[in-house]
Amino acid sequence: MKVAIVGVSGAVGQEFLRVLEERNFPLDELVLFGSSRSAGTEYEFKGQKIKVKELQHNDDFKGVDIALTSAGAGASKEFADTITKYGAVMIDNSSAFRMDDDVPLVVPEVNPDDCKNRPRNIIANPNCTTIQMLVALKPIENLSHITKVHVSTYQSASGAGAAAMDELVEQTKQVANGDPVTVEKFAYQLAMNIIPQVDVFMENGYTKEEMKMYNETKKIMHTDAAVSATCVRIPVMRNHSEAIWVETQEELELADVRAALEAAPGITVVDNPAEKQYPMPLFCEGKDDVFVGRLRKDLTNPKGLTFWCVGDQIKKGAALNAVQIAEHLVANNLL
């Protein structure tokens, strides 16, 4: 088993390295690729130092079984044919192919069987906010079909990459010291602020991030459920949070929903209001699961439920989900 990481120097690329080692992924050889700036850099994996190769249009992917890619949509589109030319399965973390009809969009806890039909040998990793939400929605969908979803997201700096995280740290220091605040990665200062915009605005008044949640949910869950999202950037380093309202076809008992969530793979329920126990970004960093709490009935609708969930955007929202797709391919002889 030969695995490649493309874009290894980025935040998700670094997480790929950690997750592969943590989960003892069954590989015999690991090759690393990056830009011309990253080429020659060495990273350690299981006690060995591996030198980064420059990503080029050549035969470097010959013999590669799985390529985990996170180098941006432009690079993914440009190099997809080069990466898959000799049979490698490209598991792509960018937005390049997510809505292409001939590319499956997969959350392993939700639609693993979609991995079987991949005519271009590409599997797309969904948007981080979508992954987190659908892991939590799947057990509810199994009880009764979800007809509507409203969601408000509270997204950390990590969603905009390593440079954005660095900027939040620097801005926080600048605010504390009373210095002028440097703003480069976001439309406004993020420290001591929240920004009700993630990605660019579309003609319908929603942002691209919000429309990703709408479109990706339909594709992954094979559902007619509509999603209305408001995505907000908050001054948290890592972990996205979401307040979610769902409407189901049948009225559900809260105890049944709680039991389904507790039994579901990839979910940890933290929900004890009497003891002030609920998921928070501070305590979920680096964790594999999506954490669910504040589960209650929607007071406006007897068929409605509302809950709060938190997930590590770089881990389950990106690297871990991609590695879990790879694990599914290996376990089910789908390579």
N, C-alpha and C positions, 0 to 999 in steps of 0.2 A: 504494500500500500504506500503510494507516493502522494504526498499532499503538498500543495503550494499555497502560500499566502501572498496575495497581491495587495500592496498598500500597507506593508507591515509597520511602517514608521508612524502611521496615524493612530488615533486613540482606539479605534476599533481593531486595527491590525495588531496592536499590542495586546488587546484583549483576546484576540484569536489565539495568540501564543499562550497566554495564561490558561484559557479554557481548555485547549488541546492537552496541556500538561495536567491540569487539575483532573480531567476526566479520563486521563490515560487513553486517549484516542488511539486505536490500533493502527499506527503508521510505522513504516520502516524507514522512510526518508522524508524529510521536510525541506522544501526549498522556499526561499524568500525573495520577493520582488518588490521593487520600489522605483521611484523616479531617479533621474540622473543625479539629483542631489543626495538621495539616500543610498545610492549604489556604493558598495564598499563598507558600509556600516555593519557592525557585527551585533547580533542578538543571541542571547543564551536560551537554549531549549534543552531541558533534561540534562543539564551539565555540559552540554556541547555548545560551542560557539559557531554560529552559522552566518556567513557573509551574504549581504543583500546583493542580488543581481539587478541590473537595470532592466526594466520591462521594455522589451523590444519585439518587433515583428520578425521572429526567427523560430527555431525549432526547440526552444528551451522547455516547452510544455510536453514534449514527447515523453511518454511514460508516466505522466502525471495522471492520477486517478480522479482526484478532487482538487479543485481550485477555489479557495475562499477569497473573494475579491471585495475590497473596500477602498477603491482609489478614486471614487467619484463617478458620476454618470457618464461624463465625457470619455474617460479612460475605459470604462466598461464597454461602451458602444464601439470605441475604436479597436479594442483588443479582443472582443468576444470571439471572433473567428480564429484568431491566433491561439487563444487559450483552449478552445474546444476542438481544434483541428485534428488532433490525434486521439480524441475520445474522452478527454477530461470532462467531468461534470463541473460546470461553473455555478457556484452558489454565490449569487451576487447581492451585496448589501446596498447597492445604490438604487436610485429610482428609475434607472434606465429602461428596465424591461417589465416592471411590475404589472402594467396594464396590457401588455401584449397578449393576445389570445393564445399564442403558441408557447407561452412561458408560464408554468405553474407558479403561483404565489402561495407560499406554504408557512403555516404555523403547525409544527408537528403534533401539538395537543388537539388541533382542530381538524386539519384536512391532510393527514400524511399520505393518503392514497393518491393525491394529486401529483406526487413525485413520479409516479409511473409513466405519466404522459408528458414527455419533455422532448419534442421533436428537434429542438435546437441544442439539446444537452445543457440548457440553462434553467436553473431554478432561482426565482427571485425571493429575496428576504424582504418581508413587508416593512413598512414604516414602523418606527419604534412605538409610537402611540397606539397604532392599530394592533400590533402584537400583544401588548399588555392588555388592552381592552378585550380582545377576542379570547384570550386564555380564560378570562373571568366570565365572559358571556357564554362560552360553550356549555358548561354544566347547566346553565339556566335554559338554554336552547334545547337541551336534551329532555328537560321536564315539560316545556311548552314552547311552541314557536314564538320567537321574539318578533314583534311587528314594528316597533319603533325604538330608537335609541337617541337620547340626548346626552351629550357629554361635554364637560368643561375640563380642559387639561391645564396642568400647572407644570410647565416644562423647564427642566434645569438647563444650565449653561452647557452641560456636556452634549446636549443635542446639536449644538452648533460646532462641536469639535474641540480639540485640545487648545487651540488658540483662544477660543471663547472662554474656556475655563480659566486660562491664564489671565485674560482680561478682567474677569470678575474678581480674581484675587487681587490684582493690581488696583482696580477701582475701589475695592473695599479698604485697602491701605490708604489710598488717596483721600477717600472720604473721612476716614478716621484721623488723618493728619491735617485735614483742612486744605489739602492741595487741589489744584485743578484736576478734573477727572478726564482721563483719556477715553474716548469713544471711537472704536473702529469696527468691531464685529457686529454690533447691533445698531438699530436706528437711534436708540437713546441709551443713556446710562442705565445699566442694569442693577448695579449695587444700590440698595435702599429704594428700589423701584420695582414695578412690574410693567411689562409691555404686552398689550393685548394684540400682538401680531407675531405669528411664527410663519415665515416664508412670505411670498408676495401675495397681493390681493388679486382676486379674479374678478371677472365682470359681474358676477352675482353677489359680490360683497363679502364672500367667504375667502379665506386665504387658501393657498395651495395645500398647506398642511391639513386644513380642515376638510378639503375636498378629497385628500388622500384617504382620510378615515371613512368618508362616505363611500368612495369607489372600492377601496380595498376590502372593506367589510363584505360587500356584496359578492366580490369575486372569491374570497377565501371561504366564506360560510355558505356559498351558493344559495343566497337568500334574497328575498324581496324586501327585507327590512331596510328602512331609511334611517340614516344617521345624520343628526344635526350637531355640529361641533363648534365650540369656541376654544381656540388654542391660545394660551397665555404663557409668556416667558417670565420666569420668576428667578430671584437671585439665590438659587440653590446650586451647588456645585454639580451634583450627580443624583440621579433618580427622578423620574417623572411621576407625577400624581394625577389622578383623574377622579372627578365626581361624575358618576354615571347614573342615569335614569333609564329604565327599560320598561316597555309595555309588552306583555305576553298575551297570547291568544286566550289562554285560560287563566283564571285567577289561581295563584299559587300560595300555598301555606309557607310562611316564613321558615318554619322548622325544616321543611323539605328542601328549600333552597339552601339553607345553611348546611344541611347534611350533604347535599350534592357538591357544594363548593369545598367542603372539608375532605371529601373523598376524591376530588379531581386531581389529576397529575399537574404539577407545576404551580399549585396554589397553596398558600399558607393563610389561614384565617386568623386574624388578630382582631377580636371583636368583643371587648368586655368594657362597655361604657362606665359601669360602676367603679371600675378600677382605673379609668382613664387609659385603657389599652386599645390602641388603634394604629394602623400603619403610618409611619412617617419616614420621609427620605433619609433622615439622619441615621435610622437604625436598619435600613434596607440595603445600604450600599454594599456592593460585592456579592449579594445574595442571588441565587439562581431563580427563586420563585417570584411570582406575582403575589403581593400581599393584599388581602381583602379585609375590610372592616366597615363599621358604621352601616351595617345591613339593616334595612328597615322598609316598611311599606311606604309607597308614595301617597301622601295625603290627598292628592288631586285625582287619583285614579285607583279603583280597587284592583285593577289588573297591573298596576305599576309597582316597581321596586326601585329602590335607590341604594347605592353603596359607594364606598370610597376605595380606590386601589392605588398601590404604589409599586413601581418596578424599576429596576436598575436599567437605565436606557442603553448603556454601553454593553451590559451583559445580556439579559434576556431580550432587551430591545434591539440587539444587533448580533454580537459575536456568538453568544450561547445559542440563540435560535438557529443560526447558520450551522453551527457544529452539531446541533441536534438533528438537523436535516441530514447532514453527512452520516451521522450515526444510524439514522433510519435507512439510508441507502445501503450501508454496510450490512446491517442486521437482516435486511430483507432481500439481499442479493440483487440490488437494483442498479448496480454499476455496470 
